[in-house]
Amino acid sequence: QVAAASGHTVVLVDQSDEILKKSTKGIEESLKRVTKKKFADKPEAGAEFIEKTLKNLSTSTDAVAVVHSTDLVIEAIVENQEIKNELFKRLDKFAPEHTIFASNTSSLQITQLANSTTRQDRFGGLHFFNPVPMMKLVEVIKTPMTSQKTFESLMDFSKAVGKSPVSCKDTPGFIVNRLLVPYMMEAVRLFERGDASKEDIDVAMKLGAGYPMGPFELLDYVGLDTSKYIIDGWHSLEPNNPLFAPSPLLNKLVQEKKLGKKTGEGFYKYK
């Protein structure tokens, strides 16, 4: 959406036409919300903006077929190393020489993903934050193999879509999640020990630290399965780091399929 709205030609690829229809509808709804604010007193300009943006956007279920004419591939599929590697390996064979590959992963090593291709110098991380149309931040990740030219292209692209890029080395969680995930896990441990209720921890962090959400609200928003996946991955990388220790309570909730907002229950219940 943000790429198309800033004048880039975008092909959105997913597994089925059904998913793509849903995605396109979601983008249209999101654009309507944006135009309500952006063009509050100019409805015609708003309608034109939506039409122009949607013209820049097409969809496909065949990544290989569309990669031939692509300058930049941004992967944002399931957080699974093997599945991501498989996709990059396949696209690497068909993408033009100059095409840059980027992953929107929040927890996996960019270097490991780059190694599944023959274009390690044209590979980096572009980590957008949810919800992307609202959040200004993009973490641009440079691996030891990423060329300066690629890095600069990724920084320029981030600015061209209206974001504020920050750069980081290929370190677990980059900047935001490296600080945020251990903080959320510490909150869970505080609750597990019975030192404070989850409600009081959430109120304390909102009123005392000025955070828009408390850690338990945030965990439910992110998804408990995603949070568990991240912490498990980091724990396997650094088993002796106490910040990366798994949580029995988090594991129990995930096992019970209480994954947060998306399933109607996590640490809290949702209607």
Salt bridges, closest charged atoms under 4 A:
GLU29 OE2 - LYS32 NZ 3.79
GLU51 OE2 - LYS55 NZ 3.73
ASP71 OD1 - HIS98 NE2 2.65
GLU75 OE2 - LYS84 NZ 2.36
GLU79 OE1 - LYS84 NZ 3.29
ASP92 OD1 - ARG119 NE 2.67
ASP121 OD1 - ARG122 NE 3.12
GLU139 OE1 - HIS127 ND1 2.86
GLU186 OE2 - ARG189 NH1 2.74
ASP195 OD2 - ARG193 NE 2.94
GLU217 OE1 - LYS206 NZ 3.12
ASP225 OD1 - LYS262 NZ 2.92
ASP232 OD2 - LYS228 NZ 2.73
GLU256 OE2 - LYS252 NZ 3.12
GLU256 OE1 - LYS258 NZ 3.28
GLU265 OE2 - LYS258 NZ 3.79
